[in-house]
Structure formats: C-alpha cells, structure tokens
C-alpha cells in the first residue's frame, strides 16, 4: 500500500476511534463482556443448544424439545437484559456511522476516478 494512503488510513482510523459513538460502543461492549451474569447465561445457552443437538442425534425428541425450550427461555432473558439492549443500540449507531463513512469514501473515490478518466469517456471529436 502506498505510504500516503497508509498514513491517510491510519489518520482516519485514529479519528474514528476517538469519535463519541465508537467510544460509547466500546464502553458498553466491555461492560457486556465483563458482566458475569451475561457470560454465564451465554455459556448456559450454548450448553442447552449442544444438548439439543445430541438428543436429536440419539433420537430423544422429548429431551431435545426440553433443551430447545430452555435455550429459548435463556435467549429471551438475555435479549431482554438492559445491558444487552443498550449494547445493540450502540452497535447500530456505530454500524450506521461506519456505513455513512464507507458511502462517503466510495463517493469520493468514484468522483476522483471519473475526473481522472474523464477524457477516456468523452466521445472522440468528428474530423472534417
């Protein structure tokens, strides 16, 4: 990668990292990852899902249904947790910011390409 492009990219990433939206997202993400109750709930959900697969494999439909039911209950509780709700809100905001930035960059690149190669797209002039 060109040094100038790399410097511009590094600068853009540093500015993005300092943005309030990204900072808030990182804070709430850390809280979710450090929340022992949510971590335990996630582990429990995974375990019930594994059990459901095993029960299905061994032809135990009733046990499979119970494991799926328990996993679904825990998933609903996880999804309704205020910290998870806030995390998802911040994730959407961060994603929207990144999508907007991507669109702006794409527009600028396309504009520069159009200007650079404008002569190639012009029809040749008619000669007498």
FENWO-V136653 format. One record per backbone hydrogen bond with DSSP energy under -1.0 kcal/mol. CO is the residue of the C=O (numbers start at 1). NH is the residue of the N-H. E is the energy in kcal/mol with one decimal. If there is no record, write none. Layout:
# FENWO-V136653
co = {CO | CO}
nh = {NH | NH}
e = {E | E}
This chain:
# FENWO-V136653
co = {2 | 3 | 4 | 5 | 6 | 7 | 8 | 9 | 10 | 11 | 12 | 13 | 14 | 16 | 19 | 20 | 21 | 22 | 23 | 24 | 25 | 26 | 27 | 28 | 29 | 30 | 35 | 36 | 37 | 38 | 39 | 40 | 41 | 42 | 43 | 44 | 45 | 46 | 47 | 48 | 49 | 50 | 51 | 52 | 53 | 54 | 55 | 56 | 60 | 61 | 62 | 63 | 64 | 65 | 66 | 67 | 68 | 69 | 70 | 71 | 72 | 73 | 74 | 75 | 76 | 78 | 81 | 82 | 83 | 84 | 85 | 86 | 87 | 88 | 89 | 90 | 91 | 92 | 93 | 94 | 95 | 96 | 97 | 98 | 99 | 100 | 101 | 102 | 103 | 104 | 105 | 106 | 107 | 108 | 109 | 110 | 111 | 112 | 113}
nh = {6 | 7 | 8 | 9 | 10 | 11 | 12 | 13 | 14 | 15 | 16 | 17 | 18 | 19 | 23 | 24 | 25 | 26 | 27 | 28 | 29 | 30 | 31 | 32 | 33 | 34 | 39 | 40 | 41 | 42 | 43 | 44 | 45 | 46 | 47 | 48 | 49 | 50 | 51 | 52 | 53 | 54 | 55 | 56 | 57 | 58 | 60 | 59 | 64 | 65 | 66 | 67 | 68 | 69 | 70 | 71 | 72 | 73 | 74 | 75 | 76 | 77 | 78 | 79 | 80 | 81 | 85 | 86 | 87 | 88 | 89 | 90 | 91 | 92 | 93 | 94 | 95 | 96 | 97 | 98 | 99 | 100 | 101 | 102 | 103 | 104 | 105 | 106 | 107 | 108 | 109 | 110 | 111 | 112 | 113 | 114 | 115 | 116 | 117}
e = {-2.6 | -2.6 | -2.3 | -2.6 | -2.8 | -2.5 | -2.5 | -2.7 | -2.2 | -2.4 | -2.6 | -2.4 | -1.3 | -1.1 | -2.5 | -2.7 | -2.1 | -2.6 | -2.1 | -2.3 | -2.5 | -2.2 | -2.0 | -2.2 | -2.4 | -1.9 | -2.4 | -2.6 | -2.1 | -2.4 | -2.2 | -2.4 | -2.5 | -2.3 | -2.2 | -2.5 | -2.2 | -2.3 | -2.4 | -2.3 | -1.9 | -2.4 | -3.1 | -2.2 | -2.3 | -2.2 | -3.1 | -1.1 | -2.3 | -2.4 | -2.0 | -2.3 | -2.7 | -2.7 | -2.4 | -2.5 | -2.6 | -2.3 | -2.4 | -2.4 | -2.3 | -2.2 | -2.6 | -2.9 | -1.7 | -1.2 | -2.4 | -2.4 | -2.4 | -2.5 | -1.9 | -2.4 | -2.5 | -2.2 | -2.1 | -2.6 | -2.6 | -2.7 | -2.2 | -2.4 | -2.8 | -2.5 | -2.6 | -2.6 | -2.4 | -2.5 | -2.6 | -2.6 | -2.5 | -2.4 | -2.6 | -2.6 | -2.4 | -2.5 | -2.5 | -2.5 | -2.5 | -2.5 | -2.3}
